[in-house]
Amino acid sequence: MSRIFVLGFFSPGASSKRYVGIWHNDVSERRVVWVANRNDPLQDTSGILKFDNSSNLIVLDGRGNSFTVAYGRGVQDVEAAMLDNGNFILRSITNQAKIIWQSFDSPTDTWFPGINITLGAKLLTSWKSYDDPAVGDYSFGPGITNASQLIIWWKGIQFWTSLRWNGDTNSLIPELTSLGIIPVLFQCDNLTCTYTANPRDTMTKIVLDPNGSLNIAQFSPVTESWTLLWRQPPSCEVSNICGVFGICNNNMSPICHCPLGFEQQAGDTRKGCTRQIQLQCNGDRFVNMSNMRFPDSRVKLSVMGDGKCQLECMKNCSCTAYTYSVLDGCSLWYGNLTNMQDGYKSGAGTLYLRVANSSGHKLLWIAGVLPSIGFLIFCLILFIWISRSKNKGKGKQDGHHSIMTSDAIKLWEGEKTSTYFAVFSFSQIRNGTDKFSTENMLGEGGFGPVYKGHLPDGQEIAVKRLAANSGQGLTEFKNEVLLIAKLQHSNLVRLLGCCIEEEEMLLVYEYMPNKSLDFFLFEKSRRALLDWEMRMNIIEGVAQGLIYLHKHSRLRVIHRDLKASNILLDTDMNPKISDFGMARIFDPKGTQANTKRVVGTYGYMAPEYAMAGNFSTKSDVFSYGVLLLEIISGMRNAGPRRHGNSVSLLGYAWELWNEGRCHELIDKPLRGRCPENVALRCIHVSLLCVQEQAADRPSMTEVISMITNGSATLPDPKQPGFLSMLVPNETDVAEETCSLNGLSVTILDGR
C-alpha cells in the first residue's frame, strides 16, 4: 500500500462534532471525500473504531453509544483495509479477493474513478453545509430509465442534466473538450457509468458541493493544491430556489440575494428574505428593479399609464409589486413574491417592489450608521496606539497588550455590529501559521509576507504581516481595516479580522485556495485551464464587485489598485477583489477627487490619475478595461514584451481595432471554443473603458449591461490613454508609486 488515503476521525470546519471519514494523505488541504456517520456524529472526542462480536465495524463513543460503519455479515476472519483508489473495504483474511463490504457502494458527495453508477440508484448526496456532512438538499446520479445520462436534483426537483452517452468519452459533458487536457474520460452503457482520470495517475475527483454545484478537480503536485477544472453551478431554473422575496442570479455566488430593504433568513441563503421594516400601507414607496424575470401569479389590470398602475397597487395594502409597459399593460402582485430573477436576458423587464416608507428607511440608516461610528472610534484608538507604539521601539515581549489596545478591543466587542470582524491575539496567529514558518509562506508583496494558516476552529486563513521595512503599512493597514471589514459582497475578499500587538500588525483574511488570477492567466500551461465559462464568470464577477463598491455599498469606494494579482479565486474559481489598502471613500455627489500621493500599478492606472492625481469611479473603469483585455487575450499589458508595433497591450488592441483584426486578440486556447461575437464584444467594451478622457468611459453598470446584452449597439471607442508611453513591468516600478501588497503574491519556487 502506498497510503494515498487515510481513514480517521475529524471535525469539519467550525463544528466540534466528530465523524469517521476518508481524506487524501500527504495533502495539506484536507478535503474529506467519504463520511461514515454523516447523520450520526459523535458529541465528544472519545470515539473508537472496533469490530463487534458479529464482525461489524462500529464506532463506540464514551457513553457507550455505537454506530455501525460497515457490516461484516457474520464472517469471522474479517479485516478492514484502505485501498489506494479510495475504497475502504471489509474482506476475508484468508481470501482477500472476497470483499464483504465496500465504501464505494455508498459514496457521500465525492465520485472517484472506479466507482460505478448503477441504474436506479442516486450516486452522490451533498453535505448540508461545509461544517455539517449530514445529507443535504442536493443529489446526483443517473437518469431514471437510462444510466447513460447524469442528473442533479434539488429536493427531488431535476434542474441539470448532462447530454446522453453516445459512445464518445466526452459526450456527457462536451464542455470539457475546451480544456487543454480533458481531465475525465467517461464510459457508460444502459446500466452503469464510470470514468477514468486523465492522466490516469493524477488524483481526480468529482464533488457535489453543499450549494448544488458539480465540480471536477485535479490535484497539482506543483502547487500542492486542488485545482478546479470544471463547475456546473446551481440554476435559477429550479422552482423557488431562493424562497420568498429572494432574487436569483446565475452569475453570482451564492446565486441567491435579497432586494433593498430585505435581509436573508438565518442559516440558508435559499430560505428566502424578510423585510427589515414592515410595510406601513400609507406612505410606502417603490424601488426600481430592472432586468428582472417577473415573479409568479401576477394579476393583470386594464388601466393605462405607469402612474395609474402604481396608484392601483398603492390602494391595496396587500399589493407588494407592480410593473407596467405599453405592450403588456399593468400587472400587480399580492403577498409574498417567488421566482424572481435578475440579470435576466430573455423577456426581462422592470419590477417596482413596494418597501417601507421614508421614516422606516431613516431607521435603517440609523441602525447602519451607529455601528459604523463605533467602528470608526475603534479604528481611531488603534491608529493612535500604533503611532505611539512605533515610537517606543521594540523592547517589549510579544503578546503584551497596552491599556489602549485592551480598551480598543473592549470597545469593539461592545459594539453591536453586523460584520464578522474580530481582533485576534498574536499568539493565535503565530500558532496558526506554525510560527510563521517558511513552509506556510505563500509569498511576499510590498506590505510584507503572506502566510497560510488556520484558526483554532480549523478555518483556513491567509495572514498579511506588515514588514518592518515596508514602505507601506500604517496608512494602508488602517485603511484596509476601516474599509473592507464593512464591505460585504460575494465578489470581495472577506477580511476576518486583524491583530495589533507591540510592533506587530497583521490582517487576517479568508483563504483563497486557487490563488490569484495572474497565477493562471499569465502562465501558458495554467492559462489553458481558464475556459470561456470561467473567464466570463470572472469578468462578470469583478464587474459586479465594482458596481457594489461604486454604487451599492454604504461607503462608496474607489479601489485604485485593480489588477490581475488582486483578483483572488475561491474553490469554485469565483473572483474576489482584494487589497483595499489603496482604496478611497468618495462622495457619491461628487464626480472626482484629487490626491498628491499617487498609488497603484502602472499599466492599470488611468492617465488622469497617474499624471495629475485626479481619481473617480472612472479610474477603476480604466483598470477594469485593462484587466478585461488581459483576460480575453491572456497577455499582460505591463511587461517588456512588445505586442505587434506597440509597447503595450492597449496599443496593440487599438492597432488591431483600426485594422479590423480584433479576433487576433482572442487567446489561442479559446479560439474555436468560445462564441467569437461575445469575445469581440468584450474587446470592444474594454476599449471603451480605457479611453483617454474619463468622461468618455462608461460606468461599471453600463459596462456589465454592454457585456451581457448582446443586442445593444456600442459606440466606437476613442483612442486609449498611454499609447505613446512605454509601460514598465510592474516589478520595475518604485514601491512609492506602485502597490505590491496584495494577498495574491509571487509564488515561491519551493512551493
Secondary structure as UniProt FT lines:
FT   STRAND          5..10
FT   TURN            13..14
FT   STRAND          18..24
FT   TURN            25..26
FT   STRAND          32..35
FT   TURN            38..39
FT   STRAND          48..51
FT   TURN            53..54
FT   STRAND          57..60
FT   TURN            62..63
FT   STRAND          66..70
FT   TURN            73..74
FT   STRAND          78..82
FT   TURN            84..85
FT   STRAND          88..92
FT   TURN            96..97
FT   STRAND          99..102
FT   HELIX           103..105
FT   STRAND          110..111
FT   TURN            113..114
FT   STRAND          117..118
FT   TURN            119..120
FT   STRAND          124..129
FT   TURN            130..131
FT   STRAND          132..142
FT   TURN            147..148
FT   STRAND          150..154
FT   TURN            155..156
FT   STRAND          157..161
FT   TURN            169..170
FT   HELIX           174..178
FT   STRAND          184..188
FT   STRAND          192..197
FT   TURN            200..201
FT   STRAND          204..208
FT   TURN            210..211
FT   STRAND          214..220
FT   TURN            221..224
FT   STRAND          225..232
FT   TURN            236..237
FT   TURN            239..242
FT   TURN            244..245
FT   STRAND          247..248
FT   TURN            250..251
FT   STRAND          256..257
FT   TURN            260..261
FT   STRAND          262..264
FT   TURN            266..267
FT   TURN            269..270
FT   STRAND          273..275
FT   TURN            282..283
FT   STRAND          285..293
FT   STRAND          299..301
FT   HELIX           306..315
FT   TURN            317..318
FT   STRAND          319..325
FT   TURN            326..328
FT   STRAND          329..334
FT   STRAND          340..342
FT   STRAND          349..355
FT   HELIX           358..390
FT   TURN            398..399
FT   HELIX           403..414
FT   STRAND          422..423
FT   HELIX           426..432
FT   TURN            433..436
FT   HELIX           438..440
FT   STRAND          441..444
FT   STRAND          449..454
FT   TURN            456..457
FT   STRAND          460..465
FT   TURN            468..469
FT   HELIX           474..484
FT   TURN            485..486
FT   TURN            490..491
FT   STRAND          495..501
FT   TURN            502..503
FT   STRAND          504..510
FT   TURN            513..514
FT   HELIX           517..521
FT   HELIX           524..527
FT   TURN            528..529
FT   HELIX           532..547
FT   HELIX           548..552
FT   STRAND          557..558
FT   HELIX           564..566
FT   STRAND          567..569
FT   TURN            571..572
FT   STRAND          575..577
FT   TURN            581..582
FT   STRAND          584..585
FT   TURN            588..589
FT   STRAND          593..594
FT   TURN            602..604
FT   HELIX           607..612
FT   STRAND          614..615
FT   HELIX           617..633
FT   TURN            644..645
FT   HELIX           649..658
FT   TURN            659..660
FT   HELIX           662..665
FT   HELIX           668..670
FT   TURN            671..672
FT   HELIX           676..689
FT   HELIX           694..696
FT   HELIX           700..708
FT   TURN            710..711
FT   TURN            721..724
FT   HELIX           730..732
FT   HELIX           735..737
FT   TURN            749..750
//
